[in-house]
Each structure stands twice: as structure tokens, then as C-alpha cells.
Amino acid sequence: MFKTAMAGMIIFLTNPIIPMRQRLIEKAKLLPEPESYFRGREIGGGFRLPSSLLLYWHDYPHERTIISTRHMLILPAVPMEYLVSGNRIALEPGRALLVKPYLRRSVPEGRERHDRLIVSFEAEEGQPYLPAEPLMEANDAAFAAAERLVDAYLDGDTLRSMFELVLLLRELSAGQLPRRDAPLSPPVKAVLNRINQELTAMHREVLDNLNSIHGALLRMNRSIQAEGTFGVMKYDRRYRRIVRIQILPPAVRICFPLRSFDSRNGRPFHWDSA
């Protein structure tokens, strides 16, 4: 009996869960009494979680200009340079860059390494967790949130990944760096936000149409119609091949013989395209 009591005392003194529970109890006692038991705290402004999350690692430049409909969050591991809508942005480890949709971006060469973590996602404009400035300083809390985001993504936990992304963006928002160029006026910002919202809605509608059964049938029907056109050209119009008439630098003159009938005189004619 004495040994059992001593073992219980040792477990009580060495178990770290007991102090954590005690701290929780002490903090819970500080909670205020609710003003209403039927209405609690809410996130205003039409809060929506990010969607269509992608995480990947790149270690090479990308000089070809890209325009995307997605938000791109870049966390560099080495110094590099980004070109965003004609503006050169020097990125250092410890900073983050958020490229908003429909902005031209590229990664010019000139460095030995271009290691960076890229977080690509879709989000409605005006969400409270989206930073207003593109360049941000990353603190320890932001790096911890980024690590948790990568862990959740590797585990396949999409829901936790979305929440970790929101926490990461919130931590990065605390270290926003002001722009050097002149800020946009509120009317211009409102117009740009409206354009981004409409383009995002159109892009989503296009994807929904393409991924629907009706969209697949339309694409299949278009392919069938194209094959039928080639069949008419080969057999009904006695088409054989493209005939190369003459090479005139710097262009090549191509004659595409099509056997048809003129609706006015009923005689066949050849259409010559240069």
C-alpha cells in the first residue's frame, strides 16, 4: 500500500500534464461572463479560408514572365531577386514576398542558388489575413507557423494546412515593410480590388465549366467536328498534301489547295494563301 502511494506521488510530481491542466484552469477562471448565451464572437467581413493550396520547393531561376490567377507567397532560403510588374525586389533570407494575382513575375538569373519555398493559394480579395504590402519581415513565430504548415501539408491534413497558412500570413502581416513608390489612392485600390474579384470569379466559372460533364462533352464534340473536317478535306475535296510553291526569304509561300465551288458561277477555284 505504501509503495502504491509513493508511486502515485512520483507520477503526480513528474507528470507534465498536471501543471498544464492547472494553468488552463487558472486562465479559464479569468474568462468574463458572457453578455449573451446565444451570440458569440465572429470574424466579420465575409471571412473565407484560402483554397486550392499548393506547396513546392524551387532552386532554379525562372526568367520567363508568369501571370497567375493565384496568390504566391515566396520564402527565400538564399538572397535572390524577383521581378514583379517591372519592379525589382531584393529578397533576403528572413523576408517574405506575397505576389498577388494577375501581376507579372519572374526570377532573373545572376545568382548561384535560387532556393525558395513557394506557397500558392487562392483567396478572395480583402480577407483580413492578406497583408497589404508585398514585402514582409518574418519573425520567429512566422517561421514556426511555416514549419507547421509544411508538416501539415506533408501529412495530407488539408484543413490544418489552411489554418496554418492563415496564421502564417497573420504573423507576416505584423512585419510588413512600407513601399518606396507612391501609394495608390483609395479609389484606385477599390477599382483594382473589383477587377481582381471579377477576374477571379470568371476564372472559377471557367474551371467549373471545363470540369463539368457538359464541358467535357462539348470538348469531345469539338474534337469530333475537327476530325470530320479533315475527313471532308481528304476525301470529298480530293485533298492530298500541302504544296510548297516557292521559298522567298524570309517567308515561305504556302499554297493550300481547296477544291470548292463559287456560289456565283459554279466553277471550282483555288484559294492561295501567302
Contacts in CASP RR format, 6 or more apart in sequence:
PFRMAT RR
TARGET T0000
AUTHOR 0000-0000-0000
METHOD contacts of the structure
MODEL  1
MFKTAMAGMIIFLTNPIIPMRQRLIEKAKLLPEPESYFRGREIGGGFRLP
SSLLLYWHDYPHERTIISTRHMLILPAVPMEYLVSGNRIALEPGRALLVK
PYLRRSVPEGRERHDRLIVSFEAEEGQPYLPAEPLMEANDAAFAAAERLV
DAYLDGDTLRSMFELVLLLRELSAGQLPRRDAPLSPPVKAVLNRINQELT
AMHREVLDNLNSIHGALLRMNRSIQAEGTFGVMKYDRRYRRIVRIQILPP
AVRICFPLRSFDSRNGRPFHWDSA
12 18 0 8 1.000
34 40 0 8 1.000
43 128 0 8 1.000
44 128 0 8 1.000
45 128 0 8 1.000
47 127 0 8 1.000
47 128 0 8 1.000
48 123 0 8 1.000
48 124 0 8 1.000
48 127 0 8 1.000
49 162 0 8 1.000
49 163 0 8 1.000
49 166 0 8 1.000
50 71 0 8 1.000
50 121 0 8 1.000
50 122 0 8 1.000
50 123 0 8 1.000
50 162 0 8 1.000
50 165 0 8 1.000
50 166 0 8 1.000
51 121 0 8 1.000
51 122 0 8 1.000
51 123 0 8 1.000
51 162 0 8 1.000
52 70 0 8 1.000
52 120 0 8 1.000
52 121 0 8 1.000
52 122 0 8 1.000
53 119 0 8 1.000
53 120 0 8 1.000
53 121 0 8 1.000
53 153 0 8 1.000
53 158 0 8 1.000
53 161 0 8 1.000
53 162 0 8 1.000
53 165 0 8 1.000
54 118 0 8 1.000
54 119 0 8 1.000
54 120 0 8 1.000
54 121 0 8 1.000
55 117 0 8 1.000
55 118 0 8 1.000
55 119 0 8 1.000
55 120 0 8 1.000
55 149 0 8 1.000
55 150 0 8 1.000
55 153 0 8 1.000
56 118 0 8 1.000
56 120 0 8 1.000
57 115 0 8 1.000
57 116 0 8 1.000
57 117 0 8 1.000
57 118 0 8 1.000
58 114 0 8 1.000
58 115 0 8 1.000
58 116 0 8 1.000
58 118 0 8 1.000
59 113 0 8 1.000
59 114 0 8 1.000
59 115 0 8 1.000
59 116 0 8 1.000
60 114 0 8 1.000
61 107 0 8 1.000
61 108 0 8 1.000
61 109 0 8 1.000
61 110 0 8 1.000
61 111 0 8 1.000
61 114 0 8 1.000
62 106 0 8 1.000
62 107 0 8 1.000
63 106 0 8 1.000
63 107 0 8 1.000
63 108 0 8 1.000
63 109 0 8 1.000
64 106 0 8 1.000
65 83 0 8 1.000
65 104 0 8 1.000
65 105 0 8 1.000
65 106 0 8 1.000
66 104 0 8 1.000
66 105 0 8 1.000
66 106 0 8 1.000
67 102 0 8 1.000
67 103 0 8 1.000
67 104 0 8 1.000
67 105 0 8 1.000
68 99 0 8 1.000
68 101 0 8 1.000
68 102 0 8 1.000
68 105 0 8 1.000
68 120 0 8 1.000
69 101 0 8 1.000
69 102 0 8 1.000
69 122 0 8 1.000
69 199 0 8 1.000
69 200 0 8 1.000
69 203 0 8 1.000
70 101 0 8 1.000
70 120 0 8 1.000
70 121 0 8 1.000
70 122 0 8 1.000
71 98 0 8 1.000
71 99 0 8 1.000
71 100 0 8 1.000
71 101 0 8 1.000
71 120 0 8 1.000
71 121 0 8 1.000
71 122 0 8 1.000
71 123 0 8 1.000
71 130 0 8 1.000
72 98 0 8 1.000
72 99 0 8 1.000
72 105 0 8 1.000
72 118 0 8 1.000
72 119 0 8 1.000
72 120 0 8 1.000
73 96 0 8 1.000
73 97 0 8 1.000
73 98 0 8 1.000
73 99 0 8 1.000
73 118 0 8 1.000
73 119 0 8 1.000
73 120 0 8 1.000
73 121 0 8 1.000
73 168 0 8 1.000
73 169 0 8 1.000
74 82 0 8 1.000
74 91 0 8 1.000
74 96 0 8 1.000
74 97 0 8 1.000
74 98 0 8 1.000
74 99 0 8 1.000
74 116 0 8 1.000
74 117 0 8 1.000
74 118 0 8 1.000
74 119 0 8 1.000
75 94 0 8 1.000
75 96 0 8 1.000
75 116 0 8 1.000
75 117 0 8 1.000
75 118 0 8 1.000
75 119 0 8 1.000
75 138 0 8 1.000
75 146 0 8 1.000
76 91 0 8 1.000
76 92 0 8 1.000
76 93 0 8 1.000
76 94 0 8 1.000
76 95 0 8 1.000
76 97 0 8 1.000
76 115 0 8 1.000
76 116 0 8 1.000
77 93 0 8 1.000
77 113 0 8 1.000
77 115 0 8 1.000
77 116 0 8 1.000
77 117 0 8 1.000
78 93 0 8 1.000
78 111 0 8 1.000
78 113 0 8 1.000
78 114 0 8 1.000
78 115 0 8 1.000
78 116 0 8 1.000
79 90 0 8 1.000
79 91 0 8 1.000
79 92 0 8 1.000
79 93 0 8 1.000
79 111 0 8 1.000
80 91 0 8 1.000
80 107 0 8 1.000
80 111 0 8 1.000
80 113 0 8 1.000
80 114 0 8 1.000
80 116 0 8 1.000
81 88 0 8 1.000
81 89 0 8 1.000
81 90 0 8 1.000
81 91 0 8 1.000
81 107 0 8 1.000
81 108 0 8 1.000
81 111 0 8 1.000
82 88 0 8 1.000
82 89 0 8 1.000
82 91 0 8 1.000
82 97 0 8 1.000
82 99 0 8 1.000
82 105 0 8 1.000
82 106 0 8 1.000
82 107 0 8 1.000
83 89 0 8 1.000
83 104 0 8 1.000
83 105 0 8 1.000
83 106 0 8 1.000
83 107 0 8 1.000
83 108 0 8 1.000
84 97 0 8 1.000
84 99 0 8 1.000
84 103 0 8 1.000
84 104 0 8 1.000
84 105 0 8 1.000
84 134 0 8 1.000
85 103 0 8 1.000
85 104 0 8 1.000
85 105 0 8 1.000
86 104 0 8 1.000
87 181 0 8 1.000
89 97 0 8 1.000
89 134 0 8 1.000
89 135 0 8 1.000
91 97 0 8 1.000
91 116 0 8 1.000
94 137 0 8 1.000
94 138 0 8 1.000
94 143 0 8 1.000
95 135 0 8 1.000
95 136 0 8 1.000
95 137 0 8 1.000
95 138 0 8 1.000
95 177 0 8 1.000
96 135 0 8 1.000
96 136 0 8 1.000
96 137 0 8 1.000
96 138 0 8 1.000
96 142 0 8 1.000
96 172 0 8 1.000
97 134 0 8 1.000
97 135 0 8 1.000
97 136 0 8 1.000
98 130 0 8 1.000
98 131 0 8 1.000
98 134 0 8 1.000
98 136 0 8 1.000
98 169 0 8 1.000
98 172 0 8 1.000
99 105 0 8 1.000
99 134 0 8 1.000
100 134 0 8 1.000
100 196 0 8 1.000
101 196 0 8 1.000
101 199 0 8 1.000
101 200 0 8 1.000
102 196 0 8 1.000
102 199 0 8 1.000
107 114 0 8 1.000
117 146 0 8 1.000
117 150 0 8 1.000
119 149 0 8 1.000
119 165 0 8 1.000
119 168 0 8 1.000
121 165 0 8 1.000
122 200 0 8 1.000
123 130 0 8 1.000
124 197 0 8 1.000
124 200 0 8 1.000
125 193 0 8 1.000
125 196 0 8 1.000
125 197 0 8 1.000
125 200 0 8 1.000
126 193 0 8 1.000
129 166 0 8 1.000
129 169 0 8 1.000
129 170 0 8 1.000
129 173 0 8 1.000
130 169 0 8 1.000
130 173 0 8 1.000
131 169 0 8 1.000
131 172 0 8 1.000
131 173 0 8 1.000
131 176 0 8 1.000
132 173 0 8 1.000
132 176 0 8 1.000
133 176 0 8 1.000
133 177 0 8 1.000
133 178 0 8 1.000
133 179 0 8 1.000
134 179 0 8 1.000
135 176 0 8 1.000
135 177 0 8 1.000
135 179 0 8 1.000
136 172 0 8 1.000
136 173 0 8 1.000
136 175 0 8 1.000
136 176 0 8 1.000
136 177 0 8 1.000
137 175 0 8 1.000
137 176 0 8 1.000
137 177 0 8 1.000
138 146 0 8 1.000
138 171 0 8 1.000
138 172 0 8 1.000
138 175 0 8 1.000
139 171 0 8 1.000
139 174 0 8 1.000
139 175 0 8 1.000
141 171 0 8 1.000
142 168 0 8 1.000
142 171 0 8 1.000
142 172 0 8 1.000
145 164 0 8 1.000
145 167 0 8 1.000
145 168 0 8 1.000
145 171 0 8 1.000
146 168 0 8 1.000
148 164 0 8 1.000
148 167 0 8 1.000
149 161 0 8 1.000
149 164 0 8 1.000
149 165 0 8 1.000
149 168 0 8 1.000
152 160 0 8 1.000
152 161 0 8 1.000
152 164 0 8 1.000
153 161 0 8 1.000
184 192 0 8 1.000
209 215 0 8 1.000
210 219 0 8 1.000
233 239 0 8 1.000
233 258 0 8 1.000
237 258 0 8 1.000
237 259 0 8 1.000
237 260 0 8 1.000
238 259 0 8 1.000
239 257 0 8 1.000
239 258 0 8 1.000
239 259 0 8 1.000
242 254 0 8 1.000
242 255 0 8 1.000
242 256 0 8 1.000
243 254 0 8 1.000
243 255 0 8 1.000
243 256 0 8 1.000
243 257 0 8 1.000
244 252 0 8 1.000
244 253 0 8 1.000
244 254 0 8 1.000
244 255 0 8 1.000
245 253 0 8 1.000
245 254 0 8 1.000
245 255 0 8 1.000
246 253 0 8 1.000
247 253 0 8 1.000
251 274 0 8 1.000
253 274 0 8 1.000
254 273 0 8 1.000
254 274 0 8 1.000
255 270 0 8 1.000
255 272 0 8 1.000
255 273 0 8 1.000
256 271 0 8 1.000
256 272 0 8 1.000
256 273 0 8 1.000
257 270 0 8 1.000
257 271 0 8 1.000
258 270 0 8 1.000
258 271 0 8 1.000
259 268 0 8 1.000
259 270 0 8 1.000
260 268 0 8 1.000
260 269 0 8 1.000
260 271 0 8 1.000
261 267 0 8 1.000
261 268 0 8 1.000
261 269 0 8 1.000
262 268 0 8 1.000
262 269 0 8 1.000
END
